[in-house]
Amino acid sequence: MDDDSRYQAVCGRDGRFDGVFFFAVRTTGIYCRPSCPAVTPKRANVRFYATAAAAQGAGFRACRRCRPDAVPGSAEWNVRADVVGRAMRLIADGVVDREGVAGLAARLGYSARQVQRQLTGEVGAGPVALARAQRAHTARVLLQTTDLPVTSVAFASGFASVRQFNDTVRAVYAATPSALRAAAPGGGRTPRRAATPTAGIPLRLAHRGPYPAGPVFDLLEREAVPGVEEVQGPPGARTYRRTLRLPYGTGIAAVRERPGAAPGGRGARPGGWLDARLHLTDPRDLTTAVQRLRRLFDLDADPYAVDARLGTDPRLAPLIAARPGLRSPGAADPEECAVRALVGRDRAALLVRRYGKALDAPCGTLTHLFPEPAVLAGAEPGGALGALAGALADGTLRLDPGADRDAAETALRALPGLDDRTVAVIRTRALGDPDVAPPAAGAPDGWRPWRSYALRHLEAAGETALTGAA
């Protein structure tokens, strides 16, 4: 898109582009999402930015009405496999907060200067600014949904000091942390959903476009491993719950099925959300936990781009008309996903019982974390499982959000006992690749770059099957 096309999207309040770009108004000092309901500014006063961090870096503050920091992430970073796409996925996972820019650069195999230059050139902000914008969003969520003390919110959000936290919140939201806490989420459009840490953190996980939740929850229900996952409730009102191993502690996530969100495809409202609740032993894990749920439910996808491309194929057109916006689920834990893709659901359940770490406080049927690769490599060193677990444990194979997909596939194929189909499932689910065609699946090149989504449509229609694990 050029700037004139972006301005037309702003004039049309087109929610399809929320998160794809941001616009700022020079005369007000505010930046917004394209669908902001405020009066459309004059073209001469508008500036466009690829990220919220870039707008903040230019001195603009977030609109209180449209909350541009709460939009779905850009689908571009899920699709792209280059260093910028990998860096954006790692920053979203909280790597800069935990390991600094040097840690981010080391994971990418580049120098810190190269990463800074490439990110600034592509998205208008470096890794520190991008992480700062993310910390500000996390802070707002914690301030408005928990009763954590403000000081605890500051450090849980990833800030190094309370002063840095206060300065950032004022700069981004034009309000003090206390004033931000007092404000109702959504500028009064939704009631405040206050919660204590023990009750969990309530969240709305935003998505763009239609989201047919039924097929996603069907898949998760079929694959659920006892002790680690469960799906409760009747179709249309199900809740998916699972345990999470996180950098600072553990968590339990619950996500509710929301039928009818943005029904009817292009003629419907531009997006919606899934309701979620997170119980974390350490609130510093909020950002990472949210991003892992977003990858699992494929919430940053651009269904308009996917459907427009695949809808030109005569075989897929009726399937897309029946299920506009169908997603290609990813994984909450890529390493767990790889093991489950290899061994299957029943053996995965056995591994959980034998080697999984018991939760300090079980919650219903959720009693364990999935065993870590190092534990599996030591307990079952032989065969394909031992080889896979060993490669994950020693770093020979990387499946984290910043992993190079081609390098990961090469490492997978070097391991004994992994057939082509298992490798394809791991690349689709654990690495979140939108363009994977399992062997003999009959996926033509005309479906690129969305072959993973095409196969999901065929699977949902009962024409083929792509099995795996989340």
C-alpha positions in Angstrom: 0.0 0.0 0.0 1.1 3.6 -0.7 0.1 6.4 1.6 -2.9 7.4 -0.5 -4.2 3.9 -0.2 -3.7 4.0 3.5 -5.5 7.2 3.8 -8.5 5.8 1.9 -8.5 2.9 4.5 -8.6 5.5 7.2 -11.4 7.4 5.5 -13.4 4.1 5.3 -12.5 3.2 8.9 -11.4 -0.2 7.5 -10.7 -2.6 10.3 -9.1 -5.0 8.0 -5.9 -2.9 8.3 -5.9 -2.6 12.1 -2.4 -3.6 13.2 -1.1 -3.6 9.6 -0.3 0.1 9.9 -1.0 3.0 12.2 -1.7 6.7 11.4 -0.9 9.7 13.5 -2.3 13.2 13.4 0.2 16.0 13.5 -2.2 18.6 15.0 -3.4 16.5 17.9 -0.2 14.5 18.7 -2.2 11.2 18.7 -1.9 8.0 16.8 -4.7 5.6 16.0 -5.7 2.4 14.3 -7.3 2.7 10.8 -10.7 1.9 12.1 -10.7 4.7 14.7 -14.3 6.1 14.9 -13.1 9.7 15.5 -13.5 12.4 12.8 -11.2 11.7 9.9 -8.3 14.1 9.9 -7.2 16.1 6.9 -4.7 14.3 4.6 -2.1 17.0 5.1 -2.0 16.3 8.9 -1.7 12.5 8.7 1.5 10.5 9.0 1.7 6.7 8.6 3.8 4.2 10.6 4.4 0.5 10.4 4.3 -0.1 14.1 3.0 1.5 17.3 6.6 1.8 18.5 7.5 3.9 15.4 4.6 6.3 16.1 5.5 6.6 19.8 9.1 7.2 18.8 8.0 10.1 16.7 6.4 11.7 19.7 2.7 10.6 19.3 0.6 9.2 22.1 -2.0 6.4 21.9 -5.6 7.3 21.2 -7.8 6.6 24.2 -10.8 6.0 22.0 -9.6 3.3 19.6 -6.7 1.9 21.8 -4.3 1.2 18.9 -2.0 -0.8 21.2 -4.7 -3.5 21.5 -5.0 -4.4 17.8 -4.1 -7.8 16.4 -0.4 -8.1 15.4 0.6 -7.7 11.8 0.2 -10.9 9.9 3.4 -9.9 8.0 5.6 -11.0 10.9 4.0 -14.5 10.9 4.5 -14.9 7.1 8.0 -13.5 6.7 10.9 -15.8 7.3 13.7 -13.2 7.0 15.6 -11.7 9.9 13.1 -8.9 10.4 10.1 -11.3 10.7 12.1 -13.6 13.0 13.1 -10.6 15.2 9.6 -9.3 15.4 8.3 -12.7 16.6 11.1 -12.9 19.2 10.5 -9.4 20.5 6.8 -10.3 20.8 7.8 -13.3 22.9 9.6 -11.1 25.3 13.2 -12.0 24.4 14.5 -8.4 24.6 13.1 -8.0 28.1 14.7 -11.2 29.3 18.0 -11.2 27.3 18.5 -7.7 26.0 19.3 -6.7 22.4 22.5 -8.7 22.6 20.5 -11.9 23.3 18.1 -11.1 20.5 21.0 -10.6 18.1 22.6 -13.8 19.2 19.5 -15.8 18.6 19.2 -14.3 15.1 22.9 -14.9 14.3 23.5 -11.2 13.5 25.3 -8.4 15.3 23.3 -6.0 17.5 24.1 -3.2 15.1 22.8 -5.1 12.1 19.5 -6.0 13.9 19.0 -2.4 14.9 19.6 -1.2 11.3 17.3 -3.7 9.7 14.5 -3.2 12.1 14.7 0.6 12.0 14.8 0.5 8.2 11.8 -1.8 7.9 9.4 -0.9 10.7 10.7 2.5 11.8 11.8 1.4 15.3 14.6 -0.6 16.8 14.3 -3.5 19.2 14.4 -1.4 22.4 11.6 0.9 21.1 9.5 -2.1 20.0 10.0 -3.8 23.4 9.1 -0.6 25.2 5.8 -0.3 23.3 5.0 -3.9 24.2 5.8 -3.3 27.9 3.5 -0.3 27.9 0.7 -2.4 26.6 1.3 -5.1 29.2 1.3 -2.5 31.9 -2.0 -1.2 30.7 -3.5 -4.7 30.8 -2.2 -5.3 34.3 -3.3 -1.9 35.6 -6.8 -2.3 34.3 -7.5 -6.0 35.0 -5.7 -6.7 38.3 -5.3 -5.3 41.7 -1.5 -5.6 41.7 0.2 -2.7 43.3 1.5 -0.2 40.8 5.1 -1.0 41.7 4.5 -4.7 41.1 2.9 -3.8 37.7 6.0 -1.9 36.7 8.4 -4.8 37.2 5.9 -7.4 36.0 5.7 -5.5 32.7 9.4 -5.7 32.2 10.4 -2.2 33.2 13.8 -1.7 35.0 12.6 0.9 37.4 9.4 2.6 38.6 10.6 5.9 37.2 11.0 4.4 33.7 7.5 2.8 34.0 5.9 6.1 35.0 7.6 8.1 32.2 6.7 5.5 29.6 3.0 5.3 30.6 2.7 9.1 30.6 4.4 9.3 27.2 2.3 6.5 25.6 -1.1 7.1 27.2 -0.9 10.8 28.3 -2.0 9.6 31.8 -0.4 8.5 35.0 -0.6 4.9 35.9 -3.2 5.6 38.6 -5.3 7.5 36.1 -5.0 4.7 33.6 -6.1 2.2 36.2 -9.2 4.3 37.0 -10.2 4.5 33.3 -12.6 1.9 32.0 -11.1 -0.3 29.2 -12.3 0.7 25.7 -13.0 4.2 26.7 -16.2 3.3 28.4 -17.5 0.9 25.7 -17.0 -2.1 27.9 -17.4 -2.5 31.6 -14.3 -2.8 33.7 -13.4 -6.4 34.5 -11.3 -6.0 37.6 -9.7 -9.1 39.0 -7.2 -10.1 41.7 -4.1 -12.0 40.8 -5.5 -15.2 42.4 -8.6 -15.0 40.1 -6.4 -14.7 37.1 -6.0 -12.0 34.5 -8.9 -11.6 32.1 -8.0 -10.8 28.5 -9.6 -10.2 25.2 -7.4 -11.7 22.5 -8.2 -9.6 19.4 -8.3 -10.9 15.9 -9.1 -9.4 12.5 -11.9 -10.5 10.2 -14.2 -13.5 10.7 -13.0 -16.2 13.1 -14.8 -19.6 12.8 -13.9 -20.9 16.2 -15.6 -24.3 15.9 -13.0 -26.0 13.7 -10.2 -24.8 15.9 -11.8 -26.0 19.1 -12.7 -29.3 17.3 -9.0 -29.8 16.5 -7.8 -28.9 20.0 -10.4 -31.2 21.6 -9.3 -34.2 19.4 -5.7 -33.6 20.3 -6.0 -32.8 24.0 -3.5 -34.6 26.1 -4.9 -35.5 29.6 -3.1 -33.8 32.4 -1.9 -31.0 30.2 -5.0 -29.9 28.3 -8.8 -30.2 28.5 -11.8 -29.0 26.5 -15.0 -28.6 28.5 -18.5 -27.6 27.5 -20.9 -28.2 24.5 -19.9 -27.2 21.0 -20.3 -23.5 20.6 -19.7 -22.8 24.2 -16.5 -24.7 24.9 -13.5 -23.7 27.0 -10.0 -24.8 26.2 -7.6 -25.0 29.1 -4.0 -25.9 29.3 -0.8 -25.7 31.4 2.1 -23.5 30.2 5.8 -23.6 31.0 7.0 -20.0 30.9 10.3 -18.3 31.4 9.7 -17.1 35.0 7.2 -19.7 36.2 4.2 -21.7 35.1 0.7 -20.8 34.0 -2.8 -22.1 33.3 -4.6 -20.5 30.3 -8.3 -20.8 29.6 -9.8 -19.6 26.2 -13.5 -19.6 25.5 -15.1 -20.4 22.2 -17.0 -17.5 20.8 -19.3 -18.6 18.1 -20.5 -16.2 15.5 -17.7 -13.7 15.9 -17.8 -11.5 12.8 -20.0 -13.9 10.9 -20.6 -13.7 7.2 -17.1 -12.8 5.9 -16.4 -9.5 4.2 -19.8 -8.0 4.9 -19.4 -8.4 8.6 -17.8 -6.3 11.2 -14.0 -6.3 10.8 -13.0 -8.3 13.8 -13.6 -9.5 17.3 -11.9 -11.3 20.1 -11.6 -14.5 22.1 -12.1 -14.2 25.9 -9.2 -15.7 27.9 -8.0 -15.9 31.4 -4.5 -16.4 32.6 -3.4 -17.7 36.0 0.4 -17.1 36.3 2.8 -17.9 39.1 4.8 -14.8 38.0 3.1 -11.9 36.3 6.3 -11.1 34.3 5.2 -14.0 32.0 2.1 -12.2 30.8 3.5 -11.0 27.5 5.0 -14.4 26.7 1.8 -16.3 27.6 -0.4 -14.0 25.5 1.8 -14.4 22.5 1.8 -18.2 22.8 -1.9 -18.2 22.9 -2.1 -15.9 19.9 0.2 -18.3 18.0 -1.8 -21.4 19.1 -5.1 -19.8 17.9 -3.6 -18.1 14.9 -5.0 -14.7 15.9 -2.6 -12.5 14.0 -3.6 -14.0 10.6 -5.0 -11.9 7.8 -8.1 -13.8 6.7 -8.9 -11.3 4.0 -5.6 -11.9 2.2 -5.8 -15.7 2.6 -9.4 -16.0 1.4 -8.8 -13.6 -1.5 -6.0 -15.7 -2.8 -7.4 -19.2 -2.2 -10.9 -18.2 -3.2 -9.8 -18.0 -6.9 -9.3 -21.8 -6.9 -12.4 -23.7 -8.1 -11.8 -26.5 -5.6 -11.4 -24.2 -2.6 -13.9 -21.4 -3.5 -17.0 -23.2 -2.0 -15.0 -24.2 1.1 -13.9 -20.7 1.8 -17.5 -19.4 1.2 -18.6 -21.9 3.8 -15.9 -21.1 6.4 -14.5 -17.6 5.8 -11.5 -16.8 7.9 -10.7 -20.4 8.8 -7.4 -20.4 10.8 -4.3 -22.7 10.8 -3.6 -23.3 14.5 0.0 -23.2 15.7 1.4 -24.3 19.0 1.6 -23.0 22.6 4.9 -24.8 23.1 6.8 -25.6 19.9 9.0 -28.3 21.5 6.1 -30.0 23.0 4.3 -29.8 19.6 7.3 -31.5 17.9 7.3 -34.4 20.4 3.6 -34.9 20.1 3.7 -34.8 16.3 6.2 -37.7 16.5 4.7 -39.9 19.1 0.9 -39.2 18.8 -1.7 -38.4 21.5 -1.8 -41.6 23.4 1.9 -41.9 23.9 2.2 -38.3 24.7 -0.3 -38.8 27.5 1.9 -41.7 28.8 5.0 -39.4 28.7 3.1 -36.8 30.7 2.3 -39.4 33.4 5.8 -40.8 33.6 8.0 -37.7 33.2 5.8 -34.6 33.3 6.4 -32.1 36.2 3.5 -32.0 38.6 2.0 -28.6 39.2 2.3 -27.2 42.7 -1.4 -26.4 42.6 -3.3 -28.7 40.3 -6.4 -27.2 38.7 -9.1 -29.8 38.0 -7.8 -32.3 35.5 -4.8 -30.1 34.7 -2.1 -31.6 36.8 1.2 -31.6 34.9 3.5 -29.7 32.6 4.6 -31.5 29.5 8.1 -33.0 30.1 11.0 -30.9 28.9 13.2 -32.2 26.1 16.2 -32.7 28.4 14.1 -34.9 30.7 12.9 -37.0 27.8 16.4 -37.3 26.3 17.7 -38.7 29.6 14.7 -41.0 30.2 14.3 -42.4 26.7 17.6 -41.9 24.9 17.0 -44.4 22.1 15.0 -44.2 19.0 13.4 -41.3 17.2 12.1 -39.8 20.4 15.5 -39.8 22.0 17.1 -38.2 19.0 14.4 -35.5 18.7 14.5 -34.7 22.4 18.3 -34.6 22.4 18.5 -32.3 19.5 16.0 -29.9 21.1 17.8 -30.1 24.5 21.3 -29.3 23.1 20.2 -26.7 20.7 21.0 -28.6 17.5 17.3 -28.1 16.6 15.6 -24.7 17.4 11.8 -24.2 17.2 11.5 -20.9 19.1 9.6 -18.0 17.5 12.8 -16.7 15.9 14.0 -20.0 14.5 15.0 -20.1 10.8 12.3 -22.4 9.3 14.5 -23.9 6.6 17.4 -24.5 9.0 14.9 -26.2 11.4 13.6 -28.4 8.6 17.1 -29.4 7.6 17.9 -30.4 11.3 14.6 -32.3 11.5 15.4 -34.3 8.4 18.8 -35.2 9.7 17.2 -37.0 12.7 16.3 -40.7 12.5 12.7 -41.8 12.5 11.0 -38.6 11.3 9.1 -39.1 8.1 8.2 -36.3 5.7 4.7 -35.9 7.0 5.9 -35.5 10.6 8.4 -32.9 9.5 5.6 -31.0 7.6 3.3 -31.0 10.7 6.1 -29.6 12.9 6.9 -26.9 10.3 3.2 -26.0 10.1 2.3 -26.1 13.8 5.5 -25.6 15.8 7.1 -23.0 13.4 3.8 -21.4 12.3 4.7 -21.6 8.6 1.6 -20.6 6.6 2.8 -22.3 3.4 3.4 -26.0 4.1 2.1 -28.9 1.9 2.6 -32.4 3.4 3.8 -35.0 0.9 1.1 -36.3 -1.5 -1.4 -33.7 -0.3 -2.0 -32.5 -3.8 -1.4 -28.8 -2.9 -0.6 -26.9 -6.1 1.7 -23.9 -6.3 -1.3 -21.7 -7.0 -2.2 -22.0 -3.4 1.1 -20.3 -2.3 1.8 -18.6 0.1 -1.2 -20.0 2.0 -1.0 -23.8 1.4 -1.3 -24.5 5.2 -4.7 -22.7 5.2 -5.8 -24.5 2.0 -5.2 -27.9 3.7 -7.1 -26.8 6.8 -10.1 -26.0 4.6 -9.9 -29.5 2.9 -9.6 -31.1 6.3 -12.6 -29.2 7.7 -14.6 -30.4 4.7 -13.5 -34.0 5.2 -11.5 -34.2 1.9 -8.1 -34.7 3.5 -6.5 -34.8 6.9 -3.6 -33.0 8.4 -3.0 -34.3 11.8 -0.7 -32.9 14.4 -0.5 -31.6 17.9 -0.7 -28.3 19.6 
